[in-house]
Amino acid sequence: MDHFAYRHRSLYCEDVPVAELAREYGTPLYLYSEATLIHHLKQIQTAFAEAKPIICYSIKANGNLSIARLMGQHGAGFDVTSGGEYYRAQKAGPADAKIVFAGVGKTDAEIRYALENGVYLFDVESEQELHAIGRVAESMKVVAKVALRVNPDLPPKTHVKTDTSVKGVKFGLDIETVLDVARGVVGHKHVTVAGLHMHLGSPILSAEPYRLGCEKGVKLIAELRKQGHNVTVLNMGGGFGIHYRKQEALPASEFAKVILPAVKETGCQLVLEPGRFIVGNAGILVSSVLFTKETGGKRYVIQDAAMNDLIRPTLYDSFHRIWPVTPKDDVLEKPDDFEAAIPGTLPQDVVGPVCESGDFLAKARNLPTLQRGDLLAVFSAGAYGMAMASNYNARCRAAEVLVTGHTHRLIRRRETYSDLVACEVDCLK
Ligand SMILES: *Cc1c(COP(=O)(O)O)cnc(C)c1O
């Protein structure tokens, strides 16, 4: 469920026509629906309520301060993967927000920064990192709480670039060696192994990997406890899938069904790190058609959003539904299935202005005939959209707007040319 719907052939974000926002703020434009964000956070909170989970919104999916603030206001903690994300979470979140810190390459400075700021838990991804955290904690005369991130070695479950729980990926500790690593810090004065962490990959459209992961997790927790570790936290990460093509995502309750029994059995505090599930369907990217052309037997729609604005299609071959913001009378107001034949459409490549043949938002996509100035909505762009945006080709990053009912607020201004050179030192001038 989201709050992007057509009314009389005009796309609305909640109660505001998207075309009006494009006029006011320009394109390319990221638009977020507050009701959709909160709906998805609530869905997880409700599904897992009996476990009283700590839900740590994953900042890396979309770290905008206003979005992070909303999450904090509605009871979420944060999952961060760098010192910079820690800074964002802290700046936007409530003072008592619980922050978990994952990532395979934490520097001593980042570890120190997190400890100074009361990090709830480090998700530890290697033996050397575990000891580095111990050394930093010792130098600060504090005790660091960690969860061992285990790679449970499950069958492939999503795109190879975002599958983090198959054998041989860089993430986590091997399930075969995690107990040896844990044995090395039994009785450590500055590190307590307080939890077990798994983040299986993303997006995941089945509960089965979580069931398998939990099965292995329950056994490991028992082993860790035998070693003398007081394991009180089970962190099952994020990765819950969303609707990209049609209505393919599972409701949070399906994941709860397989995760809650493990929580019960271990008596652990449950931590979750959802990002995409909360913000993915809560955002769209709006662009304007610049030109159309036919070449080599292909039809191209050249519009003003590019791979620097949304790199997911290029990076992960991902599918985003695309449809005109104000479809004309001769086509459907909105297709149910964007991959099937749609009357009144022709396959077209939707590309941006960047000088790369890999710069595309969609290939051979069924779209009606478009003209200069027509607006396009690229759906399900709230997660890993703006978060991965760059200035490649010296393109100014897009503006971001948050819609709440009838109101809309700018939450990130469009960059300017002077922003593009703001950090550079023109030393030969
Ligand atoms: C990216 C990430 C998440 C969030 O994944 P989503 O698919 O956005 O839910 C959670 N935990 C860790 C450790 C991550 O790296």
The ligand as an SDF file (V2000), in Angstrom:
LIG
                    3D

 15 15  0  0  0  0  0  0  0  0999 V2000
   21.7350   -2.3110    3.9810 C   0  0  0  0  0  0  0  0  0  0  0  0
   21.5850   -2.9460    5.2820 C   0  0  0  0  0  0  0  0  0  0  0  0
   20.3400   -3.0580    5.8920 C   0  0  0  0  0  0  0  0  0  0  0  0
   19.0690   -2.5710    5.2490 C   0  0  0  0  0  0  0  0  0  0  0  0
   18.6620   -3.3400    4.1770 O   0  0  0  0  0  0  0  0  0  0  0  0
   17.2400   -3.0820    3.5170 P   0  0  0  0  0  0  0  0  0  0  0  0
   17.1740   -3.9660    2.3690 O   0  0  0  0  0  0  0  0  0  0  0  0
   17.2110   -1.6530    3.0980 O   0  0  0  0  0  0  0  0  0  0  0  0
   16.2230   -3.3970    4.5350 O   0  0  0  0  0  0  0  0  0  0  0  0
   20.2830   -3.6350    7.1500 C   0  0  0  0  0  0  0  0  0  0  0  0
   21.3720   -4.0780    7.7580 N   0  0  0  0  0  0  0  0  0  0  0  0
   22.6000   -3.9980    7.2020 C   0  0  0  0  0  0  0  0  0  0  0  0
   23.7640   -4.5010    7.9430 C   0  0  0  0  0  0  0  0  0  0  0  0
   22.7450   -3.4340    5.9490 C   0  0  0  0  0  0  0  0  0  0  0  0
   23.9450   -3.3640    5.3950 O   0  0  0  0  0  0  0  0  0  0  0  0
  1  2  1  0
  2  3  1  0
  2 14  2  0
  3  4  1  0
  3 10  2  0
  4  5  1  0
  5  6  1  0
  6  7  2  0
  6  8  1  0
  6  9  1  0
 10 11  1  0
 11 12  2  0
 12 13  1  0
 12 14  1  0
 14 15  1  0
M  END
$$$$
